[in-house]
Amino acid sequence: MDHSRAPLLDALGEYQRLDRYGFTPPGHRQSRGVDERVAAIIGADAFRADVLAAPGIDDRLSRGGYLARAEELMADAVGADQTFFATCGSSLSVKAAMMAVAGGNENGLLVARDSHKSIVAGLIFSGVLPRWITPRWDVERHLSHPPSPEQVRQAWEKYPEAAGALIVSPSPYGTCADIAGIARVCHERGKPLIVDEAWGAHLPFHPDLPTWAMDVGADICVVSVHKMGAGFEQSSVFHVQGDLVDPVRLRHCVDLLMTTSPNVLIYSALDGWRRQMVERGHDLLDAALRTARRTRTELNGIPGIQVMEDELLGAEASHDLDRLQVLLDVSGTGATGYDAEDWLRRNRLIDMGMSDHRRTLATMSYADDDRTADMLIEAIGDWRAQLTDAHSPHEIYLPTPQELQLDTTILPRDAFFGNTEMVPVAEAAGRVAAEQLTPYPPGIPAVVPGERLDQGVLDYLRTGHEIGLNIPDATDPEMKMIRVVA
């Protein structure tokens, strides 16, 4: 296919060249009605590119086929049979994938327990029963790793009638599952594998990056292009291959969730990013990997800072690692990742990708270079230098893997929509949760609706909140009360 073309971008350019006018949404009429104070900050060009998909850049019946051709080019670029563009991020895409595979199946879906909160939201929307796959757990570092093929096999042996399996790879920390092995385990049973590869948009375009899910047999792969690519926030694509997932059913599930007014600005950026990656992606990512290697080496030389790499890999850990995710263990300084992130934002105007009680993460991309790398290295060094020996670590209760494995007693949907009540945290152990409780980022729920709460997880959330853990979906932002099934 001719990857020098960008059908959506070309159509948008033609719309502007012709000075086409629509008596249709959006009401700002390609920036004419925008308040000048808004335009001064956002820019009038953003509004000029915000036009209706149909009738707009295409006619009322989409006879130009611009979106369809852009999706075909994306599929060809990454080796998928079909690709779908989506707005509302991979949060929407993964829900559609879950519903297409397991919607209406009373036997449920195998789901990795280290999944993002958007997957739990999909369970609530769809009524699908989760059959949890337990991740591997590093007790010393309090870090989860993606499940192994053997763990997925054990889950299939326990729940052989489940509709399919869903795993997350890469994780927000950059750790990756053995997707090839897991796909083989699923396909031995004729069951599809969904991979939430939200952090993997760049993976198809350089051989030194971890394995791309479509290359090793995944049936559906969901990707957030805004995370590691050059898409706008909310931009997502999902890819399909093989004959285990009905693409028509998938499209219908997307239609249930998707806006009827998709943002052409988001779609066009996806189209242009695909062209950029096909034409120049290898060289851009080659430079990014070199920059990341130097950054990791220099950061690792700062006293008390450990750049995690070998610790994340191995038979009892992860299968592979995206080294553009620079994960710093700062526990040797006596401080927390929250301390580091807050100081860097306040004193160096730098925002980190995420942080927890002992780590902070810098997500690098092909847009980074020596200048931005040096800025990060210098800022981390300055943060370390201003710490004093008197700096005392915060107290947070870290539950055991057993305490983290809560029992699912009722469907997440039934717990969320059923009769509920608020109870004090001190009285919540043994009760069934009716809300998600999600440290964010990375957005992996510590508690899912329908799970029976135990004291270890409650103590973790309570003490974590006291030292800066963000739990944005809690009904009570002070974590003094919890919503439970009545």
N, C-alpha and C positions, 0 to 999 in steps of 0.2 A: 504494500500500500504506500501511497505517497504521503510520507510523514512531514513533508515540508508545508503541507496545508493545515490550516486550523479552521474548520468549517464555521464554528460558532463565532470565532474572532473575526473571520472574514465577513460574515453576515452582519455583525455588529458594526464593523467599519463601513460597510455599504449603507447601512441604515443611517449612519451619521453623515456620510458623503452626500446622500440624496436629500438630507434634511427632512426626512419623513416626519410627519406629525400624526399623533394619535389622539382621538377623543376617547381615550381609554385610560385605565390606571397605567402607571402611577400618576397621582395628581400633581406632582411637582413639574410635570411636562419637561423632562430632560433638563432640569435645573432652573427653568424659567420662574418657578414659584418659590424657590428656596430662599429663606431668609439670608441676607448677606452675611450675617454673623455666623450662621451655620456653614455657609460656603467658604468663609475665610479659614475655617479650621479643617473641614472635611475635604473641601475642594469641589469646585463645580463639575470637574471632569467625572468624578464618581457618580454624580447624579445624571450626567449626560449618558453614561453607560448603563444606567438603570432603566431598562425598557422592558416592555412586556414580551414574553416569549412568543405568544400567538394570541391574537394578531399583533405582531410587533416586528421582531426580526424575521419571523416567518409569518405565513398567512394563517387564516383561521383554521385550516385543515393541516397545517404543518407540511405543506406539499414540498417545501424546499428541502426537508429532511436533514437540516443542519445538525440537530441534536443526535439523530440516529447515526449520522456519519462520524460525528465526533466520538460517540461511544464505540463504534466499530474500530476506529483508529486506536483508541485506548486499549481495547481488547487485544488488538494485534501487537501493540507495543509491549504488552506484558505476558503474552502467550495464553490468554484466556479465550474460551469459546464466546462468551458474551460479557459485556460490561454495562453497568447502569450508573448514571450520575445521580447524585442526591444532594439536597440541601439538608439542613438540620444535623449535619455531621454524621459520624458513624453511629451515634446514638440511635438515629433512625434506621440506618442500614442494617445494623445487627438485629434490631427488633424484627425487621422484615424477614431477614434470613431465618431467625428462630421460628417465626410464625409459618413460613413456607415449609420448613422441615418438620416441625413438631406440632403445629397448630391443630387442635382437635384430636391429638393422639393421647389417650389417657395413660399411656405407659411412660410418658415424660421424655426428657432430653438429658443426656449426660452433659454436665456443665462443670468446668473447672471452677473450684471454689475461690480462686484468685481473680475472678472476673470483675469487670468494671460495673459500676452501679447502673449503667444503661442496660446491661444484660438482665440485671434483677428487675429493672423497670419493665423489660420485655416479658419476664415471667409474670409480673403483676397484670400487665395488659392482656396477655394471651391466655392466662390460666394454665400454662404449661407447668407440669410438675418437674422440679429440678432433681436430678439424680447426681449428687455432687461427686466430683472427682477431687480427691484431696491433693493439694500441691505438696511438693517436697519442701521441707522446712529446715532452715539453718537455725538451730536453737541458740548458738553462740551469738550470732549477729542479728537475730530476730528478723529474718528475711525469708520470704517464700520464693521458691523456684517453680517453673512450669512443671506439670506432671510428666512422668516418663511414659513411654509406650507400654511398659509393664503395668503401670498404675491404671492406664486406660483399659488395658486388657482385663484387669481385675474388675473394673467397673462394668464392663460388658458382661462378664461372667455373672455378676450379681444382678444386672438389669438387662437381660438379653433382648427384651422386647422394646427397649427405648428407641425412639425414632432416629436418633443420630447423636453426634457428639459436638461439643463446642469447646475450644480452648483459646487462650490468649497468648499470642506470641508475635513480636517481642512484648515483654512486660514493660511497664513504664520505666524500669531500671535498665532496659536494654537486653535483658536475659531472654534467651530463645529456647523453645522446645524442639525436640526431635520430631519435626512435622512429618518427615518421610516415614518414620517408624510408626507414628500414631495413625497416619493415613492408611498404612498397610493393615493395622489392627482393625480399623473401622471397615475397610473394604473387604476383609476376609468374611465379614458378616453381611456384606451388601448394604452397609449403612453409610450415610454421608458424613463428612467432616466439615464443620464450619470453623474457620480461623478468624478470630478478631485480630487482624494485623494492623490496627489503627496506627501504630507507631512504625509501620514498615513501608511507607510509600516509596522510599528510595531503593528498597532492596533489589528490585529487578534490574537495576541499571549499573551494578558494579559487582564483579566476581568476588571481591574481598569482603563483601558484606554478607550477613547471614542468609541462609536459604530463603528464597521466595516461595511462598506457600503454593502458588500455581505450578511451580516447577516440580513439586514432589507429591502431587496428588490431592491436594485439598479440593473440595467440591465447591465451596463458597469461600471467598476471601474478602473481608471488609477492610477498607483502607481510609484513613483520615489524611487527605492530601495536605491539609493545613498544618499538620504536625511536623512532618519531615520533608514536605515538598514546598511548592510555591503557590498553594491555593489560598484563597481567603478563608478566614474562620468559617466553620460550618460546612466546608466543602468535603465531600466524601464520594468515593466510588466503591462499588462492590462487583466482584468478578465471579463468574460461574463457569464450570467446565464439567464434562462427563454427563452421564445419564441418570444420576441418583437424585438430582434435584430438578423439578419441573420449572423451567424458566417462566412459563406463563403464570403458574401459581405464584412464583416469586414476584413477578411484575404486579400481579393483583394485590399482593400483600403490601408492596411498596405504595400502591395507589391508595390503600386504606390509611396510610400514615403520612404520606407526602403532601406538602402544600400544593394547592392548585395554582399558585402564583410563584413558580420557582424563579430565583434571582438569576437573571442572565449574566450579571457581573460575575457571580460565583461559577457558573457553568463555563463562561468564556475563559476564565483564568485556569480552570482545569484543562481545557483544550490547549491553551498555550503552554502550560507546564509539560504536558505530554510531548509536544513537539520539541521543547527545550531538552527534555531528558533523552529522547531518541537521538537528537542531533549532537548534544554536547554533554549528556549526563555522565558518561564514563570519566571524562576529563575533569568535570566539576567535582565529582565525588572523589576522584583520585587526589585532588588538591585538598579536599576537606579531610580525608583520612590522614594525609601527611600532617596537616595542621593539628588534628586531634591527637596524633601520636606525640608530637612535641609538647602539646599542652598537658597531656597526661604525665609525661616524664617530668616536666618542670614543677607541676603541682605536687607530684609525689615527693619532691625534694624539700617541701616545706615541713618543718618539724610538727609532729602531731597530726599531719594530714596523710591519709592513705587513699590512693586512687585504686578503687577496687577493680580487679581483673581476674587474676588466677583464682581468687576466692569464690568467684561466681561461676566457675567452670568445673566440670568433672562428673564422675559417675553418679555422685549423690547431689549434684547441683544442676546447672543448666547445660544444655547441649552446645550453645553458641552464645556470642555476645556481640551486640552492636557497639563498637568502640567510639562511635560519635556521641554516645551517652556517657558522659564523664561523671561517674558516681564517686563522691568524696566521703569517706568515713572520717568524721572530725572528732570522734569520741576521745581520741588520744589527747585532745586539747583540754578536755574537761567541760567543753561546751556542747550544745546541741546543734543539730542542723537548723532548728528554728532560730537560734541565736545568730548563726551565720547569715541566714537568708535575710533576717530583719536588719542586721547591721549593713549588709551590702546594699540593700535597697535604700536605706536611710543615708548612708555616708558615701556611697559610690554610684548611686543611681543605676544599679544593676539588679535585675530580677532573675532569680534562679528558677529552674524548671520545677523543682519540688524540694521538700525537705521532710525529715522525720526526727525522731529523738536522738539519732546519732549520725545522720547523713544529710548531705545536700547534693543536688544534681544540677550539672550544667549540660543542657542539650545543645550540641553543636550541629550545624547544618552546612550545606555547601555554600551558603551565603557568608559564612565566617571566613576570616583570613587572619594573617599574622597580627594585624592591628587589634581586632576584637579578642584574639587569644591572649595577647599581651595585657590587654585591659583586665581580663579575668584573672590572669596569673598575678598581676600586681595587686589587684583588689583582694584576692584571697590572702596574699602575703601580708597586706596591711591589716586585714582583720585578725590574722594570727598574731601579729606583732603587738596589737593593742590589748590582747588578753593578758591577764595577770595570773600569777601563781595562786592568788586567793580565789580565783574563779572556781566556784563549786558546782558540780553537776546537779541537775534537777532530778527530783525523784519521780519516776514513772514506773508503774507496775507493768511488768512484761509477762503476759500469760504464757503458759506452756502450750505446745501444739495441741495437747488434749483439751485444754480449756477453750482453745479457739474453734474446735470442731463442735459447733452447736448442732443439736438434733432438730431436724425439720419435722414439726408435728402436724402442721396443716399447710395447705397451699399458700404461697405468698399472696395470691390474689384474695383469698378468703380472709387472711389475717388483715390485709390492708383495708379492704372494703367492709369488713364486719364491724360488729359493735366493739368499741374500744374505750379505754379509760386511761387517765394519767396516774402514775404511781411514783412515789419517791424512788430514787435510784437505790437507796438502802433496802427497799422492799421488793425490788424487781427480780431478784434471782429466783428462778423457777417459773416465772411467768413467760407467756409467749409474746414475742415482740410483734407490734403492729406497724412498725416504721423501720425504714433503713437508717442505719447509723454508720456513716461513711467518713473515715479520715480522708481529707481531700486537700491537695493531691496525695496519692495517685488515684483515689476514687474507687478503691476496692472496699466494699462494705464489710465492716467487722460484724455487723448484725443484719440479717435479712428478715423481712416480715415472715412470720410462721415459725421462726426458730425459737427454741426455749433458751432463755438467757441464763448464763451462769455467772458466778461472782467474779471469776477471773477476767472475763471480757468487760464486765461493768467497771471493775477497778481500773483496767487499762484505759477505758474511755474517760473515766472521771479524772484520773491523775494526768492523763495526756492532755485533757482540756486545760488543766491548771497550768501547764507549761507551754501552751501555745498550739496544741493540736487543733486543727480546724475540722469541725463536724457540721457542715452547712445544712444537712438535711434533717438534723434533729429538731423535733417539735419545740423543745426547750433549749434555746441556744446556750444556756448556762449549765446544761447537763445535770440539773438537780432532779428533774422529773423525766420519765420515759413513757411513751405511749405503748400500751399492751392490749392484748385481746381481753375483753371484759369477761 
